[in-house]
Amino acid sequence: MKPVYLVDLVLDKIHELKHEKRPKTIGRDPNCDYATSLDNRFVSRLQGEIVYRGNQILFRQISENSKTFIGTKDNPYETQVFQDVTEEVQIGNFITMGNNYFFEVRSFRQVKSQLDEIQDKINEDTVRM
């Protein structure tokens, strides 16, 4: 399986979506696998779950209080995901939570330069020690 990444566009974090059976949680609660910023009240403490299984990336909406949308860069509000409904997510799709919290699903190729920059910084910091 090729690596797939969930990029938090607000906190500028890259999370690898590992190929596994157990879904990962997304939400404002710091105990979520992919925690959003705490100050964004438009995202629920437990917004939803995402899993990379087989050849599919699936998102399931858990929260009944905050909305989630799956779409493209040009239309991030294309499809609303309703509570307890699972939607397939494609590489390049945006997952929008609340009014303004964005994740993007990217391939390894799409994040390679960012990962290289992080590794270079780690190497520089190691050399300085």
Residue frames relative to the residue before (quaternion, step in Angstrom):
aa qw qx qy qz dx dy dz
M 1.0000 0.0000 0.0000 0.0000 0.00 0.00 0.00
K 0.3975 -0.7031 0.5377 0.2420 3.53 -0.98 0.84
P 0.5485 -0.6290 0.4327 0.3410 3.59 -1.02 0.75
V 0.1068 -0.7510 0.6499 0.0470 3.52 -1.19 0.76
Y 0.1768 -0.8101 0.5566 0.0516 3.56 -0.99 0.87
L 0.2507 -0.7076 0.6429 0.1524 3.50 -1.24 0.72
V 0.1220 -0.8174 0.5624 0.0239 3.55 -0.44 1.24
D 0.2822 -0.7375 0.5967 0.1427 3.54 -0.76 1.16
L 0.2479 -0.8197 0.5038 0.1134 3.58 -0.28 1.28
V 0.6147 0.5286 -0.3517 0.4681 3.61 1.23 -0.24
L 0.7770 0.3085 -0.1631 0.5239 3.58 0.82 -0.99
D 0.3491 -0.7625 0.4708 0.2739 3.59 1.34 -0.10
K 0.4180 0.6726 -0.4851 0.3709 3.54 0.84 1.13
I 0.2397 -0.7465 0.6048 0.1398 3.52 -1.18 0.67
H 0.0694 -0.7884 0.6113 0.0017 3.57 -0.78 1.09
E 0.3334 -0.7186 0.5666 0.2269 3.58 -0.86 0.89
L 0.2675 -0.7222 0.6161 0.1648 3.55 -0.95 0.95
K 0.1990 -0.8042 0.5511 0.0997 3.54 -0.22 1.25
H 0.5084 -0.6317 0.4979 0.3075 3.52 -1.18 0.69
E 0.3122 0.7516 -0.5198 0.2598 3.58 -0.32 1.24
K 0.6001 -0.5967 0.4123 0.3374 3.53 -1.30 0.27
R 0.7011 0.4690 -0.2758 0.4610 3.59 1.00 -0.84
P 0.4059 -0.7070 0.5188 0.2573 3.61 -0.78 0.96
K 0.3520 -0.6992 0.5830 0.2174 3.56 -1.27 0.55
T 0.4042 -0.7301 0.5028 0.2254 3.56 -0.99 0.85
I 0.1349 -0.7531 0.6403 0.0682 3.54 -1.23 0.67
G 0.3991 0.7081 -0.5231 0.2563 3.56 -0.90 0.90
R 0.7028 -0.4792 0.3496 0.3927 3.52 -1.36 -0.01
D 0.5599 0.6067 -0.3900 0.4079 3.60 1.18 -0.49
P 0.4898 -0.6870 0.4515 0.2904 3.62 -0.79 0.98
N 0.6331 0.5383 -0.3320 0.4463 3.61 1.22 -0.36
C 0.4734 0.6507 -0.4555 0.3808 3.59 1.26 -0.03
D 0.5989 -0.5681 0.4238 0.3727 3.56 -1.15 0.60
Y 0.7654 0.1213 -0.0566 0.6294 3.56 1.06 -0.82
A 0.0837 -0.8379 0.5394 -0.0048 3.54 0.08 1.35
T 0.3391 -0.7190 0.5743 0.1953 3.55 -1.00 0.92
S 0.6782 -0.4341 0.3498 0.4788 3.58 -1.24 -0.09
L 0.5345 -0.6698 0.4270 0.2889 3.56 -1.02 0.84
D 0.6926 0.5190 -0.2816 0.4143 3.57 1.07 -0.69
N 0.5835 0.5740 -0.3871 0.4245 3.60 1.21 0.02
R 0.2041 -0.8313 0.5107 0.0799 3.58 -0.12 1.32
F 0.5662 0.5906 -0.3935 0.4192 3.60 1.26 -0.04
V 0.6564 0.4292 -0.2950 0.5458 3.58 1.33 -0.13
S 0.4229 -0.7126 0.5026 0.2465 3.58 -0.87 0.96
R 0.6464 -0.5018 0.3899 0.4224 3.53 -1.25 0.35
L 0.7595 0.0716 -0.0521 0.6444 3.58 1.10 -0.72
Q 0.1568 -0.8406 0.5168 0.0411 3.54 0.03 1.35
G 0.7812 -0.2469 0.2114 0.5329 3.55 0.78 -1.01
E 0.3924 -0.6793 0.5614 0.2634 3.51 -1.38 -0.25
I 0.0974 -0.7721 0.6249 0.0620 3.54 -1.18 0.64
V 0.0046 0.7933 -0.6079 0.0333 3.54 -1.05 0.81
Y 0.2330 -0.7196 0.6390 0.1403 3.54 -1.20 0.73
R 0.1487 0.7991 -0.5493 0.1939 3.55 -0.20 1.32
G 0.7955 0.0935 -0.1165 0.5873 3.57 -0.79 1.01
N 0.7152 -0.3603 0.3048 0.5155 3.57 -0.75 -1.05
Q 0.6285 0.5595 -0.3199 0.4355 3.58 1.24 0.27
I 0.2180 -0.6936 0.6677 0.1600 3.50 -1.31 0.59
L 0.0529 -0.8294 0.5555 -0.0270 3.56 -0.58 1.16
F 0.1305 -0.7638 0.6285 0.0675 3.55 -1.06 0.86
R 0.0851 -0.7798 0.6191 0.0367 3.57 -0.97 0.93
Q 0.3582 -0.7291 0.5519 0.1884 3.54 -0.82 1.06
I 0.1679 -0.7845 0.5914 0.0809 3.58 -0.85 1.01
S 0.6853 0.5110 -0.2884 0.4314 3.57 0.87 -0.97
E 0.2661 -0.7384 0.5937 0.1777 3.52 -1.11 0.73
N 0.6671 0.5445 -0.2851 0.4209 3.58 1.26 -0.33
S 0.7795 0.2545 -0.1286 0.5577 3.58 1.09 -0.60
K 0.4047 -0.7449 0.4859 0.2127 3.56 -0.91 0.91
T 0.1293 -0.7438 0.6495 0.0904 3.52 -1.31 0.56
F 0.1048 -0.7816 0.6143 0.0297 3.53 -1.09 0.85
I 0.1751 -0.7361 0.6405 0.1314 3.54 -1.23 0.56
G 0.2283 0.7756 -0.5598 0.1817 3.53 -0.85 0.99
T 0.6146 -0.5331 0.4391 0.3811 3.49 -1.31 -0.42
K 0.7019 -0.4270 0.3362 0.4604 3.56 -1.29 0.06
D 0.6949 0.4722 -0.2713 0.4696 3.58 0.99 -0.82
N 0.7970 0.0904 -0.0358 0.5961 3.58 1.14 -0.58
P 0.0714 -0.8559 0.5111 0.0327 3.62 0.40 1.19
Y 0.6910 0.4481 -0.2708 0.4984 3.62 1.26 -0.26
E 0.2150 0.8450 -0.4687 0.1418 3.56 1.24 0.50
T 0.8202 0.0532 0.0176 0.5694 3.61 0.74 -1.04
Q 0.2728 -0.7483 0.5790 0.1741 3.57 -0.73 1.02
V 0.2603 -0.7369 0.6050 0.1523 3.56 -1.04 0.88
F 0.2473 -0.7989 0.5356 0.1174 3.56 -0.57 1.16
Q 0.6999 -0.4858 0.3239 0.4114 3.56 -1.23 0.53
D 0.8530 0.0905 -0.1377 0.4953 3.54 -1.04 1.03
V 0.5453 0.5549 -0.4242 0.4634 3.58 1.20 0.50
T 0.2401 -0.7597 0.5914 0.1247 3.55 -1.05 0.85
E 0.0830 -0.7901 0.6071 0.0155 3.55 -0.90 1.00
E 0.4390 -0.6665 0.5311 0.2846 3.56 -1.12 0.68
V 0.1927 -0.7643 0.6100 0.0811 3.54 -1.06 0.87
Q 0.2628 -0.7675 0.5688 0.1354 3.56 -0.97 0.90
I 0.5925 -0.5160 0.4586 0.4152 3.55 -1.25 0.37
G 0.7426 0.3386 -0.2873 0.5013 3.55 -0.86 1.02
N 0.5630 0.6015 -0.3883 0.4129 3.58 1.24 -0.29
F 0.3301 -0.6833 0.6140 0.2173 3.50 -1.32 0.50
I 0.1657 -0.7170 0.6646 0.1295 3.53 -1.19 0.67
T 0.0940 -0.8143 0.5728 -0.0029 3.55 -0.45 1.26
M 0.1098 -0.7955 0.5953 0.0275 3.54 -0.78 1.09
G 0.7969 0.1220 -0.1341 0.5763 3.53 -0.86 0.95
N 0.7573 -0.3675 0.2749 0.4647 3.55 -1.06 -0.73
N 0.8608 0.0934 0.0421 0.4985 3.54 0.99 -0.74
Y 0.5374 0.5817 -0.4516 0.4110 3.62 0.98 0.66
F 0.0799 -0.8544 0.5124 -0.0312 3.54 -0.46 1.26
F 0.0691 -0.7154 0.6935 0.0501 3.49 -1.21 0.82
E 0.1253 -0.7570 0.6306 0.1168 3.56 -1.22 0.47
V 0.3187 -0.7170 0.5875 0.1980 3.56 -1.05 0.82
R 0.0004 0.8208 -0.5675 0.0653 3.55 -0.67 1.17
S 0.4823 -0.6319 0.5275 0.2997 3.51 -1.30 0.48
F 0.6869 -0.4494 0.3594 0.4438 3.57 -1.30 0.19
R 0.6396 0.5450 -0.3236 0.4349 3.57 0.92 -0.90
Q 0.6740 0.5094 -0.2885 0.4506 3.58 1.02 -0.82
V 0.7675 0.3378 -0.1995 0.5069 3.62 1.08 -0.55
K 0.3800 0.7718 -0.4575 0.2250 3.60 1.28 -0.14
S 0.6755 0.4890 -0.3182 0.4509 3.62 0.81 -0.88
Q 0.6368 0.5131 -0.3300 0.4715 3.62 1.01 -0.73
L 0.6586 0.5013 -0.3054 0.4709 3.58 0.97 -0.85
D 0.6246 0.5318 -0.3311 0.4663 3.60 1.06 -0.74
E 0.6424 0.5191 -0.3180 0.4655 3.60 0.99 -0.82
I 0.6411 0.5130 -0.3201 0.4726 3.59 0.98 -0.83
Q 0.6670 0.4967 -0.3053 0.4639 3.59 0.91 -0.91
D 0.6208 0.5330 -0.3365 0.4662 3.62 1.01 -0.77
K 0.6584 0.5037 -0.3114 0.4646 3.60 0.94 -0.86
I 0.6326 0.5195 -0.3262 0.4728 3.58 0.99 -0.82
N 0.6605 0.5076 -0.3056 0.4613 3.59 0.94 -0.87
E 0.6424 0.5157 -0.3212 0.4671 3.60 0.99 -0.82
D 0.6709 0.4951 -0.3005 0.4632 3.58 0.91 -0.92
T 0.6327 0.5315 -0.3275 0.4582 3.60 1.05 -0.74
V 0.6526 0.5192 -0.3074 0.4583 3.58 0.98 -0.88
R 0.6523 0.5375 -0.3088 0.4363 3.61 1.02 -0.80
M 0.6089 0.5696 -0.3620 0.4167 3.60 1.08 -0.63
